[in-house]
Protein backbone atom coordinates (compact mmCIF):
# COMPACT_ATOMS: atom_id res chain seq x y z
CA UNK A 1 0.00 0.00 0.00
CA UNK A 2 2.88 2.40 0.84
CA UNK A 3 4.53 1.55 -2.46
CA UNK A 4 1.35 2.40 -4.32
CA UNK A 5 1.08 5.76 -2.56
CA UNK A 6 4.72 6.50 -3.47
CA UNK A 7 4.16 5.74 -7.17
CA UNK A 8 1.10 7.98 -7.29
CA UNK A 9 3.06 10.82 -5.66
CA UNK A 10 5.83 10.47 -8.23
CA UNK A 11 3.27 10.70 -11.07
CA UNK A 12 1.68 13.79 -9.51
CA UNK A 13 5.07 15.60 -9.46
CA UNK A 14 5.17 15.78 -13.19
CA UNK A 15 3.93 19.17 -14.45
CA UNK A 16 2.72 20.13 -10.99
CA UNK A 17 3.05 23.55 -9.41
CA UNK A 18 3.13 22.21 -5.87
CA UNK A 19 6.53 20.44 -6.19
CA UNK A 20 9.95 22.03 -6.73
CA UNK A 21 13.37 20.30 -6.79
CA UNK A 22 16.13 21.67 -4.49
CA UNK A 23 19.56 20.42 -3.30
CA UNK A 24 19.95 19.92 0.47
CA UNK A 25 23.19 19.16 2.38
CA UNK A 26 23.08 17.53 5.79
CA UNK A 27 25.27 19.41 8.26
CA UNK A 28 27.21 17.11 10.65
CA UNK A 29 28.27 18.46 14.02
CA UNK A 30 31.95 19.21 14.73
CA UNK A 31 33.84 16.38 16.43
CA UNK A 32 35.28 17.02 19.85
CA UNK A 33 38.18 15.16 21.48
CA UNK A 34 38.19 14.69 25.24
CA UNK A 35 40.81 13.14 27.53
CA UNK A 36 39.60 10.91 30.33
CA UNK A 37 41.70 9.67 33.23
CA UNK A 38 41.24 6.17 34.55
CA UNK A 39 43.06 3.83 36.88
CA UNK A 40 45.80 1.77 35.25
CA UNK A 41 44.88 -1.75 34.38
CA UNK A 42 46.72 -4.06 36.73
CA UNK A 43 47.74 -7.42 35.35
CA UNK A 44 48.78 -10.39 37.42
CA UNK A 45 49.86 -13.91 36.68
CA UNK A 46 48.54 -16.80 38.70
CA UNK A 47 49.37 -20.45 38.50
CA UNK A 48 48.07 -23.62 40.02
CA UNK A 49 49.43 -27.14 40.09
CA UNK A 50 46.93 -30.01 39.80
CA UNK A 51 48.02 -33.56 40.42
CA UNK A 52 46.32 -36.84 39.65
CA UNK A 53 45.37 -37.12 43.30
CA UNK A 54 43.47 -33.82 43.13
CA UNK A 55 41.53 -35.03 40.08
CA UNK A 56 40.72 -38.33 41.76
CA UNK A 57 39.49 -36.62 44.93
CA UNK A 58 37.35 -34.14 42.99
CA UNK A 59 35.76 -36.95 40.95
CA UNK A 60 35.01 -38.92 44.09
CA UNK A 61 33.40 -35.87 45.68
CA UNK A 62 31.21 -35.22 42.61
CA UNK A 63 29.78 -38.78 42.54
CA UNK A 64 26.36 -39.08 44.22
CA UNK A 65 26.37 -40.83 47.55
CA UNK A 66 24.59 -44.22 47.59
CA UNK A 67 21.20 -44.26 49.25
CA UNK A 68 21.31 -45.33 52.83
CA UNK A 69 19.65 -48.64 53.55
CA UNK A 70 17.07 -49.03 56.22
CA UNK A 71 18.96 -51.85 57.93
CA UNK A 72 18.95 -50.25 61.41
CA UNK A 73 15.13 -50.04 61.33
CA UNK A 74 14.43 -53.69 60.57
CA UNK A 75 15.87 -55.21 63.73
CA UNK A 76 14.53 -52.30 65.72
CA UNK A 77 10.95 -52.99 64.58
CA UNK A 78 11.27 -56.65 65.48
CA UNK A 79 12.76 -55.92 68.86
CA UNK A 80 10.74 -55.94 72.04
CA UNK A 81 9.54 -52.95 73.96
CA UNK A 82 12.35 -53.34 76.45
CA UNK A 83 14.97 -53.06 73.72
CA UNK A 84 13.36 -49.95 72.29
CA UNK A 85 13.25 -48.46 75.71
CA UNK A 86 16.94 -49.17 76.10
CA UNK A 87 17.66 -47.41 72.80
CA UNK A 88 15.54 -44.50 73.91
CA UNK A 89 17.67 -44.13 77.01
CA UNK A 90 20.94 -44.51 75.10
CA UNK A 91 19.93 -42.07 72.41
CA UNK A 92 20.06 -38.78 74.33
CA UNK A 93 23.34 -39.71 76.01
CA UNK A 94 24.94 -40.31 72.62
CA UNK A 95 23.74 -37.07 71.08
CA UNK A 96 23.98 -35.06 74.29
CA UNK A 97 21.72 -32.22 73.28
CA UNK A 98 19.27 -33.69 70.72
CA UNK A 99 15.82 -34.89 71.83
CA UNK A 100 13.51 -36.76 69.46
CA UNK A 101 10.40 -38.89 69.70
CA UNK A 102 11.94 -41.68 67.62
CA UNK A 103 14.76 -43.48 69.47
CA UNK A 104 15.60 -45.54 66.38
CA UNK A 105 16.67 -42.47 64.38
CA UNK A 106 18.81 -41.27 67.27
CA UNK A 107 20.71 -44.51 67.51
CA UNK A 108 21.29 -44.65 63.78
CA UNK A 109 22.56 -41.05 63.55
CA UNK A 110 25.20 -41.54 66.28
CA UNK A 111 27.34 -43.63 63.94
CA UNK A 112 28.19 -40.93 61.33
CA UNK A 113 28.86 -38.36 64.09
CA UNK A 114 31.52 -40.56 65.65
CA UNK A 115 32.99 -41.30 62.23
CA UNK A 116 33.29 -37.56 61.52
CA UNK A 117 35.09 -37.06 64.81
CA UNK A 118 37.48 -39.90 64.01
CA UNK A 119 38.18 -38.43 60.57
CA UNK A 120 38.86 -35.01 62.11
CA UNK A 121 41.27 -36.45 64.67
CA UNK A 122 43.02 -38.46 61.97
CA UNK A 123 43.40 -35.37 59.75
CA UNK A 124 44.76 -33.37 62.68
CA UNK A 125 47.30 -36.09 63.45
CA UNK A 126 48.42 -36.04 59.82
CA UNK A 127 48.81 -32.25 59.76
CA UNK A 128 50.86 -32.23 62.97
CA UNK A 129 53.05 -35.22 62.11
CA UNK A 130 56.80 -34.73 61.77
CA UNK A 131 56.94 -36.65 58.49
CA UNK A 132 54.48 -34.28 56.84
CA UNK A 133 56.42 -31.25 58.04
CA UNK A 134 59.65 -32.69 56.66
CA UNK A 135 58.00 -33.53 53.34
CA UNK A 136 56.60 -30.01 53.09
CA UNK A 137 60.06 -28.56 53.70
CA UNK A 138 61.52 -30.73 50.93
CA UNK A 139 58.69 -29.79 48.56
CA UNK A 140 59.15 -26.09 49.34
CA UNK A 141 62.87 -26.33 48.63
CA UNK A 142 62.18 -28.03 45.30
CA UNK A 143 59.77 -25.25 44.32
CA UNK A 144 62.29 -22.58 45.35
CA UNK A 145 64.98 -24.33 43.32
CA UNK A 146 62.74 -24.30 40.26
CA UNK A 147 61.96 -20.61 40.72
CA UNK A 148 65.53 -19.44 41.45
CA UNK A 149 67.33 -21.94 39.21
CA UNK A 150 68.84 -19.34 36.81
CA UNK A 151 70.10 -17.20 39.71
CA UNK A 152 71.39 -20.15 41.69
CA UNK A 153 73.17 -21.43 38.59
CA UNK A 154 75.00 -18.11 38.27
CA UNK A 155 75.91 -18.29 41.94
CA UNK A 156 77.20 -21.85 41.57
CA UNK A 157 78.87 -20.99 38.24
CA UNK A 158 77.08 -23.83 36.45
CA UNK A 159 75.04 -23.79 33.19
CA UNK A 160 71.47 -22.57 33.38
CA UNK A 161 68.88 -25.26 32.60
CA UNK A 162 66.37 -24.45 29.89
CA UNK A 163 62.99 -26.14 29.77
CA UNK A 164 62.31 -27.43 26.22
CA UNK A 165 58.75 -27.28 24.88
CA UNK A 166 58.03 -30.84 23.68
CA UNK A 167 54.78 -32.08 22.14
CA UNK A 168 55.73 -35.38 20.46
CA UNK A 169 58.57 -37.86 20.03
CA UNK A 170 59.79 -36.17 16.86
CA UNK A 171 59.94 -32.86 18.72
CA UNK A 172 62.09 -34.54 21.37
CA UNK A 173 64.59 -35.67 18.78
CA UNK A 174 64.63 -32.25 17.10
CA UNK A 175 65.14 -30.50 20.44
CA UNK A 176 68.05 -32.78 21.31
CA UNK A 177 69.65 -32.17 17.92
CA UNK A 178 69.29 -28.40 18.31
CA UNK A 179 70.86 -28.52 21.78
CA UNK A 180 73.80 -30.54 20.45
CA UNK A 181 74.31 -28.05 17.63
CA UNK A 182 74.20 -25.09 20.03
CA UNK A 183 76.74 -26.74 22.34
CA UNK A 184 79.08 -27.39 19.42
CA UNK A 185 78.79 -23.78 18.25
CA UNK A 186 79.50 -22.49 21.75
CA UNK A 187 82.57 -24.72 22.05
CA UNK A 188 83.88 -23.56 18.67
CA UNK A 189 83.38 -19.88 19.47
CA UNK A 190 84.97 -20.24 22.91
CA UNK A 191 87.99 -22.08 21.49
CA UNK A 192 88.49 -19.72 18.55
CA UNK A 193 87.94 -16.41 20.37
CA UNK A 194 90.83 -15.25 22.59
CA UNK A 195 90.24 -14.48 26.24
CA UNK A 196 89.66 -10.73 26.65
CA UNK A 197 91.98 -8.91 29.01
CA UNK A 198 90.57 -6.76 31.84
CA UNK A 199 91.47 -3.61 29.87
CA UNK A 200 89.63 -4.83 26.77
CA UNK A 201 86.53 -5.96 28.67
CA UNK A 202 83.64 -3.92 29.91
CA UNK A 203 85.16 -3.53 33.37
CA UNK A 204 84.03 -4.79 36.76
CA UNK A 205 80.31 -4.73 37.45
CA UNK A 206 77.71 -5.95 39.94
CA UNK A 207 74.54 -7.89 39.16
CA UNK A 208 71.94 -8.58 41.82
CA UNK A 209 70.82 -12.20 41.98
CA UNK A 210 68.32 -12.14 44.86
CA UNK A 211 67.72 -10.73 48.34
CA UNK A 212 67.24 -12.45 51.65
CA UNK A 213 64.18 -10.70 53.06
CA UNK A 214 60.76 -11.47 54.50
CA UNK A 215 58.04 -9.82 56.55
CA UNK A 216 59.85 -10.61 59.80
CA UNK A 217 62.95 -8.59 58.88
CA UNK A 218 61.15 -5.48 57.66
CA UNK A 219 61.81 -2.59 60.01
CA UNK A 220 65.14 -4.00 61.18
CA UNK A 221 68.70 -3.10 60.22
CA UNK A 222 71.31 -5.71 59.31
CA UNK A 223 74.11 -5.50 61.88
CA UNK A 224 76.31 -8.53 61.15
CA UNK A 225 76.60 -11.59 58.92
CA UNK A 226 78.55 -14.85 59.16
CA UNK A 227 78.82 -18.01 57.04
CA UNK A 228 78.69 -21.46 58.52
CA UNK A 229 82.25 -22.80 58.39
CA UNK A 230 81.20 -26.36 57.45
CA UNK A 231 78.06 -25.74 55.39
CA UNK A 232 78.84 -22.82 53.03
CA UNK A 233 75.17 -22.55 52.03
CA UNK A 234 74.04 -21.51 55.52
CA UNK A 235 74.17 -17.81 56.42
CA UNK A 236 73.51 -16.25 59.83
CA UNK A 237 72.29 -12.64 59.89
CA UNK A 238 71.83 -10.43 62.94
CA UNK A 239 69.18 -7.70 62.98
CA UNK A 240 68.53 -4.83 65.33
CA UNK A 241 65.72 -2.30 65.42
CA UNK A 242 66.80 1.32 65.78
CA UNK A 243 64.03 3.82 66.48
CA UNK A 244 65.04 7.25 67.79
CA UNK A 245 68.50 5.92 68.64
CA UNK A 246 67.02 3.34 71.01
CA UNK A 247 67.90 -0.25 70.23
CA UNK A 248 64.86 -2.39 70.79
CA UNK A 249 64.08 -5.98 69.90
CA UNK A 250 66.37 -7.95 67.64
CA UNK A 251 66.40 -11.02 65.43
CA UNK A 252 68.88 -13.63 64.31
CA UNK A 253 67.96 -15.57 61.18
CA UNK A 254 69.65 -18.52 59.50
CA UNK A 255 69.18 -18.33 55.73
CA UNK A 256 69.84 -21.16 53.29
CA UNK A 257 70.46 -21.09 49.56
CA UNK A 258 67.75 -23.72 49.24
CA UNK A 259 65.07 -21.20 50.26
CA UNK A 260 65.94 -17.52 49.71
CA UNK A 261 62.41 -16.38 50.61
CA UNK A 262 62.12 -17.58 54.22
CA UNK A 263 64.76 -18.30 56.90
CA UNK A 264 65.37 -21.82 58.15
CA UNK A 265 65.66 -20.66 61.77
CA UNK A 266 64.47 -17.52 63.55
CA UNK A 267 65.73 -16.57 67.02
CA UNK A 268 64.04 -13.60 68.69
CA UNK A 269 65.93 -11.50 71.24
CA UNK A 270 64.81 -8.83 73.67
CA UNK A 271 67.51 -6.43 72.43
CA UNK A 272 69.16 -5.79 69.09
CA UNK A 273 71.61 -8.41 67.81
CA UNK A 274 75.01 -6.80 67.17
CA UNK A 275 77.26 -9.79 66.37
CA UNK A 276 76.89 -13.39 65.11
CA UNK A 277 79.34 -16.20 64.39
CA UNK A 278 79.28 -19.98 63.82
CA UNK A 279 81.53 -22.43 65.61
CA UNK A 280 84.03 -24.49 63.61
CA UNK A 281 84.40 -27.43 65.98
CA UNK A 282 80.63 -27.66 66.50
CA UNK A 283 78.98 -26.14 63.40
CA UNK A 284 75.52 -26.40 64.94
CA UNK A 285 76.35 -23.75 67.57
CA UNK A 286 75.62 -20.11 66.76
CA UNK A 287 76.86 -17.38 69.12
CA UNK A 288 75.02 -14.06 69.39
CA UNK A 289 75.95 -10.76 70.98
CA UNK A 290 73.29 -8.20 71.83
CA UNK A 291 73.14 -4.49 72.54
CA UNK A 292 72.57 -5.00 76.28
CA UNK A 293 75.83 -6.95 76.69
CA UNK A 294 74.33 -10.43 76.60
CA UNK A 295 76.09 -13.38 74.96
CA UNK A 296 73.95 -16.36 73.94
CA UNK A 297 74.64 -19.66 72.21
CA UNK A 298 71.91 -21.30 70.10
CA UNK A 299 71.68 -24.77 68.59
CA UNK A 300 70.53 -24.36 64.99
CA UNK A 301 69.51 -28.03 64.81
CA UNK A 302 66.62 -27.24 67.13
CA UNK A 303 63.67 -25.18 65.96
CA UNK A 304 63.07 -23.84 69.46
CA UNK A 305 63.50 -20.15 70.13
CA UNK A 306 65.22 -20.60 73.50
CA UNK A 307 68.99 -20.23 73.84
CA UNK A 308 71.12 -23.23 74.73
CA UNK A 309 73.38 -21.10 76.97
CA UNK A 310 72.97 -17.53 78.15
CA UNK A 311 75.22 -15.06 79.96
CA UNK A 312 72.41 -13.22 81.72
CA UNK A 313 73.10 -15.15 84.93
CA UNK A 314 76.88 -14.70 84.77
CA UNK A 315 78.54 -12.42 87.31
CA UNK A 316 81.14 -11.28 84.76
CA UNK A 317 78.72 -10.38 82.00
CA UNK A 318 79.35 -7.32 79.86
CA UNK A 319 77.90 -3.97 80.83
CA UNK A 320 78.08 -2.53 77.31
CA UNK A 321 77.07 -3.66 73.82
CA UNK A 322 78.91 -6.68 72.44
CA UNK A 323 80.16 -5.19 69.18
CA UNK A 324 81.94 -8.28 67.88
CA UNK A 325 82.44 -11.94 68.78
CA UNK A 326 84.27 -14.79 67.10
CA UNK A 327 85.14 -18.43 67.63
CA UNK A 328 88.95 -18.76 67.60
CA UNK A 329 91.08 -21.90 67.72
CA UNK A 330 93.96 -21.97 70.18
CA UNK A 331 97.31 -22.71 68.65
CA UNK A 332 98.47 -25.18 71.33
CA UNK A 333 95.69 -27.69 72.01
CA UNK A 334 93.56 -26.59 69.00
CA UNK A 335 90.59 -26.02 71.27
CA UNK A 336 88.04 -23.45 70.26
CA UNK A 337 87.26 -20.41 72.38
CA UNK A 338 84.64 -17.69 72.07
CA UNK A 339 86.15 -14.20 72.12
CA UNK A 340 84.11 -11.02 72.59
CA UNK A 341 84.80 -7.29 72.69
CA UNK A 342 82.36 -4.91 74.30
CA UNK A 343 81.63 -1.26 74.83
CA UNK A 344 82.67 -1.58 78.48
CA UNK A 345 86.32 -1.84 77.37
CA UNK A 346 86.76 -5.54 78.07
CA UNK A 347 88.05 -8.31 75.82
CA UNK A 348 86.67 -11.57 77.23
CA UNK A 349 87.01 -15.29 76.66
CA UNK A 350 83.87 -17.38 77.25
CA UNK A 351 83.82 -20.98 78.44
CA UNK A 352 81.04 -23.30 77.29
CA UNK A 353 80.27 -25.72 80.09
CA UNK A 354 77.08 -26.36 81.99
CA UNK A 355 76.66 -22.59 82.05
CA UNK A 356 78.23 -19.71 80.19
CA UNK A 357 80.98 -17.86 82.04
CA UNK A 358 83.96 -15.74 81.02
CA UNK A 359 87.33 -14.40 82.04
CA UNK A 360 88.93 -11.12 80.98
CA UNK A 361 91.69 -11.38 78.38
CA UNK A 362 92.51 -7.68 78.70
CA UNK A 363 91.01 -4.34 79.62
CA UNK A 364 91.44 -1.54 77.10
CA UNK A 365 92.45 1.64 78.90
CA UNK A 366 92.28 5.14 77.57
CA UNK A 367 95.56 6.52 76.23
CA UNK A 368 96.94 9.98 76.77
CA UNK A 369 96.76 12.54 74.02
CA UNK A 370 99.65 12.33 71.60
CA UNK A 371 99.91 16.11 71.12
CA UNK A 372 103.40 17.43 71.78
CA UNK A 373 103.96 20.31 74.20
CA UNK A 374 105.03 23.54 72.55
CA UNK A 375 108.20 25.31 73.77
CA UNK A 376 107.47 27.53 76.76
CA UNK A 377 104.03 25.99 77.31
CA UNK A 378 103.22 25.06 80.85
CA UNK A 379 102.16 21.56 81.70
CA UNK A 380 98.43 21.28 82.05
CA UNK A 381 96.80 19.35 84.79
CA UNK A 382 95.45 16.02 83.67
CA UNK A 383 91.69 16.18 83.35
CA UNK A 384 89.72 13.62 85.31
CA UNK A 385 88.18 11.07 82.97
CA UNK A 386 84.70 9.79 83.49
CA UNK A 387 85.89 6.29 82.63
CA UNK A 388 89.44 4.96 82.57
CA UNK A 389 88.45 2.32 80.01
CA UNK A 390 88.06 2.84 76.28
CA UNK A 391 85.15 1.19 74.54
CA UNK A 392 86.19 -1.68 72.28
CA UNK A 393 84.59 -1.66 68.83
CA UNK A 394 86.20 -4.50 66.84
CA UNK A 395 89.02 -7.03 66.78
CA UNK A 396 90.71 -9.46 64.40
CA UNK A 397 93.11 -12.29 65.16
CA UNK A 398 96.28 -12.83 63.16
CA UNK A 399 95.70 -15.46 60.45
CA UNK A 400 98.85 -17.39 61.41
CA UNK A 401 99.50 -16.57 65.08
CA UNK A 402 96.23 -16.76 67.04
CA UNK A 403 97.91 -15.36 70.16
CA UNK A 404 98.10 -11.90 68.53
CA UNK A 405 95.09 -9.77 67.68
CA UNK A 406 94.16 -6.21 66.76
CA UNK A 407 91.61 -4.25 68.80
CA UNK A 408 89.94 -1.08 67.52
CA UNK A 409 88.64 1.42 70.06
CA UNK A 410 86.11 4.22 70.21
CA UNK A 411 88.82 6.86 70.62
CA UNK A 412 90.30 5.98 67.19
CA UNK A 413 93.32 3.89 68.25
CA UNK A 414 94.22 0.37 67.15
CA UNK A 415 96.08 -1.78 69.67
CA UNK A 416 98.14 -4.81 68.71
CA UNK A 417 97.74 -7.13 71.70
CA UNK A 418 98.60 -10.62 72.87
CA UNK A 419 96.30 -13.05 74.63
CA UNK A 420 98.34 -12.58 77.79
CA UNK A 421 96.93 -9.04 78.06
CA UNK A 422 99.98 -7.09 76.86
CA UNK A 423 99.76 -4.26 74.33
CA UNK A 424 102.51 -4.82 71.74
CA UNK A 425 101.91 -1.57 69.88
CA UNK A 426 99.40 1.20 69.21
CA UNK A 427 98.48 2.58 65.79
CA UNK A 428 97.20 6.16 65.81
CA UNK A 429 95.76 7.50 62.60
CA UNK A 430 91.98 7.73 62.85
CA UNK A 431 90.07 10.70 64.22
CA UNK A 432 86.94 8.75 65.05
CA UNK A 433 85.77 5.34 66.29
CA UNK A 434 87.31 2.38 64.46
CA UNK A 435 84.48 0.23 63.14
CA UNK A 436 86.46 -2.65 61.61
CA UNK A 437 90.01 -4.03 61.36
CA UNK A 438 90.98 -6.86 59.00
CA UNK A 439 94.27 -8.68 58.45
CA UNK A 440 95.24 -9.47 54.88
CA UNK A 441 94.82 -13.26 54.53
CA UNK A 442 97.68 -13.55 51.99
CA UNK A 443 100.08 -10.84 53.18
CA UNK A 444 99.90 -11.36 56.93
CA UNK A 445 101.87 -8.19 57.81
CA UNK A 446 99.24 -5.90 56.27
CA UNK A 447 95.87 -4.94 57.70
CA UNK A 448 93.07 -2.50 56.94
CA UNK A 449 90.99 -0.31 59.22
CA UNK A 450 87.90 1.83 58.65
CA UNK A 451 86.47 4.54 60.84
CA UNK A 452 83.79 7.16 61.30
CA UNK A 453 86.27 9.78 60.04
CA UNK A 454 85.37 8.77 56.41
CA UNK A 455 88.73 7.09 55.78
CA UNK A 456 90.22 3.64 55.20
CA UNK A 457 93.85 3.11 56.24
CA UNK A 458 96.32 0.46 55.14
CA UNK A 459 98.87 -0.46 57.81
CA UNK A 460 102.03 -2.53 58.11
CA UNK A 461 102.57 -4.35 61.35
CA UNK A 462 106.06 -2.95 61.94
CA UNK A 463 105.17 0.67 61.10
CA UNK A 464 103.00 2.91 63.28
CA UNK A 465 102.12 5.28 60.42
CA UNK A 466 99.63 4.29 57.73
CA UNK A 467 101.02 3.30 54.34
CA UNK A 468 97.99 4.40 52.32
CA UNK A 469 94.85 6.40 52.99
CA UNK A 470 91.68 5.83 50.96
CA UNK A 471 88.93 8.46 51.04
CA UNK A 472 86.28 8.70 48.34
CA UNK A 473 83.11 10.14 49.92
CA UNK A 474 82.26 12.05 53.09
CA UNK A 475 80.43 9.24 54.89
CA UNK A 476 81.04 6.79 57.72
CA UNK A 477 82.80 3.63 56.54
CA UNK A 478 80.92 0.88 58.37
CA UNK A 479 82.58 -2.29 57.14
CA UNK A 480 85.57 -3.56 55.13
CA UNK A 481 86.75 -7.00 54.07
CA UNK A 482 89.55 -8.43 51.96
CA UNK A 483 88.59 -10.56 48.96
CA UNK A 484 89.18 -14.24 49.73
CA UNK A 485 91.00 -14.94 46.43
CA UNK A 486 93.13 -11.82 46.03
CA UNK A 487 95.68 -10.03 48.20
CA UNK A 488 95.06 -6.68 46.46
CA UNK A 489 91.25 -6.49 46.34
CA UNK A 490 89.02 -5.40 49.20
CA UNK A 491 85.48 -4.09 49.55
CA UNK A 492 84.21 -1.24 51.71
CA UNK A 493 80.71 -0.13 52.63
CA UNK A 494 79.60 3.33 53.65
CA UNK A 495 76.14 4.78 54.03
CA UNK A 496 75.89 5.81 50.39
CA UNK A 497 77.55 3.07 48.35
CA UNK A 498 79.74 -0.01 48.19
CA UNK A 499 83.26 0.27 46.75
CA UNK A 500 85.62 -2.34 45.33
CA UNK A 501 89.28 -1.37 45.52
CA UNK A 502 92.04 -3.09 43.53
CA UNK A 503 95.45 -1.92 44.74
CA UNK A 504 97.17 -3.48 41.72
CA UNK A 505 95.09 -1.24 39.42
CA UNK A 506 94.76 2.04 41.33
CA UNK A 507 95.32 3.40 44.83
CA UNK A 508 93.47 6.67 44.17
CA UNK A 509 89.97 5.56 43.25
CA UNK A 510 87.95 2.33 43.45
CA UNK A 511 87.61 0.16 40.36
CA UNK A 512 83.90 -0.25 41.09
CA UNK A 513 81.38 1.74 43.11
CA UNK A 514 77.67 1.04 43.34
CA UNK A 515 75.19 3.41 44.96
CA UNK A 516 72.80 2.18 47.61
CA UNK A 517 69.08 2.04 46.99
CA UNK A 518 67.10 5.12 48.07
CA UNK A 519 65.05 2.95 50.44
CA UNK A 520 67.87 2.52 52.97
CA UNK A 521 71.57 2.84 53.75
CA UNK A 522 74.14 0.06 53.50
CA UNK A 523 75.38 -1.26 56.83
CA UNK A 524 77.51 -4.40 56.34
CA UNK A 525 79.14 -6.63 53.72
CA UNK A 526 80.43 -10.18 53.38
CA UNK A 527 82.18 -12.06 50.58
CA UNK A 528 80.84 -15.46 49.58
CA UNK A 529 83.16 -18.33 50.38
CA UNK A 530 82.49 -20.55 47.36
CA UNK A 531 81.31 -18.07 44.72
CA UNK A 532 82.26 -14.77 43.09
CA UNK A 533 79.55 -12.94 45.01
CA UNK A 534 79.24 -10.15 47.54
CA UNK A 535 76.54 -9.88 50.19
CA UNK A 536 75.31 -6.42 51.21
CA UNK A 537 73.10 -5.71 54.22
CA UNK A 538 71.13 -2.49 54.56
CA UNK A 539 69.01 -0.62 57.06
CA UNK A 540 65.75 -2.06 55.65
CA UNK A 541 66.48 -5.63 56.73
CA UNK A 542 67.53 -6.87 53.29
CA UNK A 543 70.64 -8.87 52.44
CA UNK A 544 71.32 -8.60 48.73
CA UNK A 545 73.40 -11.21 46.92
CA UNK A 546 75.41 -9.57 44.12
CA UNK A 547 77.43 -11.30 41.41
CA UNK A 548 80.87 -9.82 40.69
CA UNK A 549 81.72 -9.69 36.99
CA UNK A 550 85.08 -9.04 35.30
CA UNK A 551 86.97 -8.60 38.54
CA UNK A 552 90.65 -9.32 37.80
CA UNK A 553 92.28 -11.91 40.06
CA UNK A 554 96.02 -11.40 40.58
CA UNK A 555 98.29 -14.33 39.94
CA UNK A 556 100.48 -15.98 42.55
CA UNK A 557 103.48 -14.03 41.24
CA UNK A 558 101.83 -10.77 42.33
CA UNK A 559 101.13 -12.01 45.84
CA UNK A 560 104.79 -12.65 46.61
CA UNK A 561 105.97 -9.02 46.51
CA UNK A 562 102.92 -8.00 48.55
CA UNK A 563 104.09 -10.05 51.50
CA UNK A 564 107.44 -8.32 51.41
CA UNK A 565 105.80 -4.89 51.25
CA UNK A 566 107.49 -3.65 48.09
CA UNK A 567 104.33 -3.48 46.01
CA UNK A 568 102.21 -1.69 48.58
CA UNK A 569 104.77 0.68 50.00
CA UNK A 570 104.14 4.34 49.40
CA UNK A 571 103.29 7.60 51.00
CA UNK A 572 99.81 8.02 52.39
SULPEZI-V651289 format. One line per field, one symbol per residue. ss: DSSP state (h for helix, s for strand, l for the rest). psi: psi as a letter, one per 40 degrees, with the letter a starting at -180 (. if undefined). A space follows every 10 residues. Layout:
BEGIN
ss = ???
psi = ???
END
This chain:
BEGIN
ss = lhhhhhhhhh hhhlllllll llllllllll llllllllll llllllllll lhhhhhhhhh hhllllllll hhhhhhhhll hhhhhhhhhh hhhhhlllll llhhhhhhhh hhhhhhhhhh hhhhhhhllh hhhhhhhhhh hhhhhhhlhh hhhhhhllll llllllllhh hhhhhhhhhh hhhhhhhhhh hhllllllll llllssssss ssllllllll ssssssslll lllsssssss sssllsssss ssssssllsl llllsssssl llssssssll llllssssss llllsssssl llllllllss llllllllll lssssssssl lllllsssss sslllsssss sslllsssss ssslslllll llllllllll llllllllsl lsssssslll lllssssssl llssssssll llssssssll lllssssssl lllllsssss sllllsssss lllllllsss llllllssss ssllllllss ssssllssss ssllllllll lsssslllll lsssssslll llssssssll llsssssssl lllllhhhhh hhhhllllll ll
psi = dddddddddd dedhfieehh hihhhhhiih ihhihhiiii hhhihiihhh iddddddddd deiihihhif dddddddeii dddddddddd ddddddehhi ehdddddded dddddddddd dddddddeid dddddddddd dddddddedd dddddefiih hhhihhdidd dddddddddd dddddddddd ddhihiiddd aeiiihhhdi hhiaddehei hhdiihihed heehhhhhii hhhfehhbii ihihiieege ehidihhhid ihheiiiiid dgeehhhihi eeeihihihe dheieiidii edeidfiiei hhdiiihhhi dcefiiihii hieeehhihi hhadihiiih dihhiiiihe hihihehihi hhihidheih hhdiihihdd heehiihiid eeihhhiiee eihdihhhdi eahhdiihih ddgeeiiiii ieeeihhhii deheiidihh hdigihhdii hiieeheehi iihaddiihh hhdediedii ehhhiiiedi iidiihiidf igihhhiaee eihhhhhhif hhhiiddddd dddeeddeii i.
END
